[in-house]
Amino acid sequence: MDHIQFVHRSLPGSSVHDISLSTEIGGLQWSSPIFVNAMTGGGGKATADINRQLAEAAHECDIPMAVGSQMSAIRHPEERKTFVAARKANPAGFIFANIGSEATPDEAQAVCEMIEANALQIHLNVIQELAMPEGDRDFRHALERIADICERVQVPVIVKETGFGIGFETAKLLGKLSINAIDTAGFGGTNFAAIENKRATRSMSFFNQWGIPTAVSIVESAIGAPDKTIIASGGLQNAEDVVKSLALGASAAGMSGFLLNILMMDGQEALIDYINQMKLDIRMMMCALGAKSIKHLHSVPLVISGHTEHWLRSRGMKPERFAVRVPVSFDS
């Protein structure tokens, strides 16, 4: 995100009091573009406590939350309580279920029912699985399984990466399905390949720097699947990261490891304060940019430089077009 710079507007014609942070994902309105992205699931009482605290913070801040992969609860029913803890802590909140692309439609339906989910994340984790000594080695027919799940479940479906980014080619394939959104989960956040390599007998260190950076992945996904909502995630830490992600084409921004670290190091109240401060900071930046809504952010001019500019230009994605965008009038 350091390669993204906004073009300052000395006459934004804006007011902080008239700015809306609401966004629409899968036909559902969110009050804020920020959400707690998938992290934890399985692992007994400690994980249940984390999910409970995250869900309570999400409730206090009026933002959505995604639980981690529920495959552990499918295989080990005693782990169900680690996920149900989130719903119990936030009975009326917006909560995503989460399952891998190896799942069957029945399993997808089961994880949605488990936590009375408002949406379903289907995660793609090829690199993590390859780096795991006991991981999967066969990724055939994943697209067909995702299509079957979309036919079965009754909630919006989001397909997300797990830290290695979604590129144009993958987004184009996903764009043909009846999914509702693509979560980029770009390279720059938690590095699951590095984590797995630390415990492997034979390290596959070539995967440690593998992936598509988050800023690049947002642009590639938006171009590859122009009719799908794009969600940004992957190493986002603050309001500036969020606003830049939205301006690049995302409609929401998920944060995971950074928020978890605040919770574990400083406690739940500190986490709630941080999220609320981020929401205020987003309003301030939108005011400076003359952007009344998230949709308005999609038209503000910005300059892309460095490795990000080089990557996009090499891929034929014309990064200079962002610099000459005409911003939507604040009053429109």
N, C-alpha and C positions, 0 to 999 in steps of 0.2 A: 504493500500500500504506500510505501515511501515514494514510489514512482508516479503516484497520482497527485496532481496539484490542481486546485480549483482556480478559476479565473475570477478574481475579486470583482464585486459589483459595488461601486460607491453609491449608487442610487437603486437599491433593491426594491423600494416601494412596499416594504413588508412590515408586518407586526407580529411579534412573538405570540400575541394573544389570539391570532387568527390562524395559527398553524395547526394542521391535523397530522397526527402520527399514525392514524389508522391505515390499515392495508388489507387487501383481500387475498386469501390463499385458499384455493379449492372451493371457491364460492362462499367462503365463510369470512366474516369480518373480524379482524384483530384490532385491538385498541392501540397496539404498538408494533413496530416491525421487529423488535428484539424478542428472542425466545431462548429458553434454556435447551440446548441441543442434547442429543443422546450421549450418555456417558456410562451409566452404571446399571447393573442388573445381575442377579445371582450373587452369591457370596455371603448369604446369611444375614444376621442381624445388623452388622456394620453397614452393609449396602442398603438395607431397608431404612436405616436411620438417615443415610445420606439422601435417598430418594424422598423421604418424608420432609426433610429440611429444605430440599430444593423445591418441592411442591408447595410448601408453605411460603417460601420466598416468592415463587411465581404467583401465588394467590395475592400476596400483599402488594406486589408490583403490577398485577393485572396483565401478566404476559403468559404465553403458552409454554409448555414443557414437553420434551420428548424423553421417554425412558430408554435405557440401553437395550441391547438385543435380548429378546424374550425366548430365544431358542433354549436357553438353560432351563426355563420353566416348563417348556414343552417336554424336554428330556428328563427333567427332575422336578416333579410337581411340588416338592417341598420348597422350591425357590419362588413359587408364585407370590408368596407374601412380600418378597422384596420389591415387586412391581406394584402390587395392590396397595402397598404403603403410600404410593404417590397419589392414587385416586382417593384413598381415605383422607389424606391430608388436604386435598383440594377437590371436594365432591362436585363442584359446579365448574371447575376450571377446564381449559382447553388442553388436553393431553394426547400426545401421539403414542401409538403403539409402535413397536419396532421389531423387524424380523429380517433375516437374510434372504438373498435371492434364491437360495437353495430350498426354501420353504414350499410346501404344497398349499393350495388354496384353503384346505381345511385348517392347516396350522395358522395361516394368516388370519382366518376368521376367529380362531381360538384366542389368539393374542389380543385381538381387538375386543372380544367379549371379556377377557380377563380383567381389563382395566376400564371397560366402558369407554373405549377410545373415541376421540373426535376425528382422528385421522390416523393413517398408517404410513410409517416410513419403511421402505424396503432398502436395506443397505447393500452396497457392493463393496467387497473387501478382498479382491483378488490378491493384491500384494501382501496383505497381512497373512492370508491363508498360505501363500507360497513360502513366506518367511517362517511360518510356524512348523516345527518338526512334525507335528501331528495334523497339520492343516489339510484342507482340500487340495486336490490336484486336477480336478475335472470341473470345468466351468461351462460345459455345453448346455444349451437349451435354457439358459437363464432368462433370455428375453421372452421366450414362450411362457415360462412360469410366471413372470411378472404380468404378462397379458392375462393369464388365467386368474391370477389373484385379483386383478382389476375387475374382472367379470363377477367375482364371488363376493367381495366385501362391499359393504354399504356406506363406506366412509371415503373421503378423498385420499388418494394415494400419492405419496411423495417418494421418489427414488433418490437416494443419497449415496455419495461416496463416503469413504472412511479415512480421509486424509490424503488422498492422492489425486484429487481433482477429476472433473469430467470435461472431456474435450469435445470439439465440434463433432467428430465422428460418432461418439457415443450419444451425445445429445440428439443428433439427427435420428439415430435408431429409436431412442426413447420418445422422440417427438411423434412417432407414428402410433404410439400406444395411447390408451385412454387414461394415462396418468394425469395428475393435476399440477404437479410441480417437480422441479429438479433441484436438488440441494447439491451444490458444487463440492463442498467439503474439500477444498483445495489443499495443496501442499503448503505447509507453513505453521500448522498447529501440532497436535500430538502426532508423533511419528511412530506408528505401530510397527513398522518394519524394524526400526532401531530397537524398539522394546523387545520384539521377538528375537532379534539377533543376539541380544545380550544373554539370552538363556539357551541359545542353540549351541549344540556341539560344534557344528560347522556353520559359521556365520556367512550369510549372504549379504555382505556389506554393500554390494552394488545396488541393493534396494534402498539403502539409507537416504540417498539423495534423489530417489525416483519420484516423479509426480509432476503435476501441473500446478504452478503457483495459484493461489486463490484469486488474485485480481485477473489473471489471464483466464482462469476457468470460468469466471462469471461472464466475460465477453464471449468466449468460445461457446458456452452453453446457450447464451441468448441468441447467438447467430445460428447455431445448429438446430435449436428448437424455438423458433420465434413465437409460436402459439402457446408455449408453456410458461407458466410462472417460474421465475428463477429465484432460488433462495441461496444466499451467500453464507458460507461458513468455512472454517479452516484458519485458525490462528487469530481470529478477530479478538481484540482486547479492549477497545474503547469506542467512544462515540464517533471519533474521527474515522476509524476503520469502518464503522457501520455506515456512515453517511457516504463515504467513498464507494463502498460496495453497492449501495442503493443507486448512486449516480452512474455506476458502470452498467446498471441494468437489472439489479436484483430488486425484489419487492419485500424481502424480509432478510434478517440476518441472525443466524444461530451462533450462540457462544457456549462453549462447553468447558474445556480444561481450565481456562482462565478463571471462570466463575467458581468452579470446584475448588481451585486453589485458595480463593478468597474465603470460601466457606470453611475449608479445613484449617486455614492459618489464622483467620480473624473472626470467624463465627458468622452466624446467620444474620444478625443485625447489620454487620458490616457489608454483607452481600446485598441485603435489601437497600441499604443506603447507596451502594455503588450503582445498582441497576437504576434506581430513581434519579441519581445524578446524571447517569448516561442519557436518560430520556430528556432531561432538561438541557443537556449539552447538545443533543440532536436538534432540539427546537432552536437553540441559539445559532447553530450552523446553518440550518434551513432558513432562518431569518436573514442571515448574512448573504445567503445565496439567492434570496428572493423566491424561495420555493415554498409554496403554501401546502403542498402535499407530497407524498412519496412519488406519485406520478410526475409531479413537476420536477423532482430531482432527476428524472430520466432525461431531461432536456437541458440541464445546466451545462455550460461549457467547462471542460477540464483538459489539462495537458498531461499526456502520458509520456514518460521518459524512461531511460535506463533499459534494463534487461526486459522489462514488460513491453516497452515500445518495440524493441528489437524482435521479441518473440511474435507479437501480433503482426508486425510488418512481414516477418518471414512466412507467416501463415496466410498472408494475403487478406488480413482483416482491417486494414486501413485505420490505424490508430489516430491519424490526424483528423478524422471526421468528428471525434469527440471535442476537438478544440474549436470547431466552428459551428457547434450546435446553437440554435436560437432558443433561449430560455422562454418558457411559457410565462405569460404575464401573471403576476401574483393575484390579480383580480379576476382572472378567467376561471 
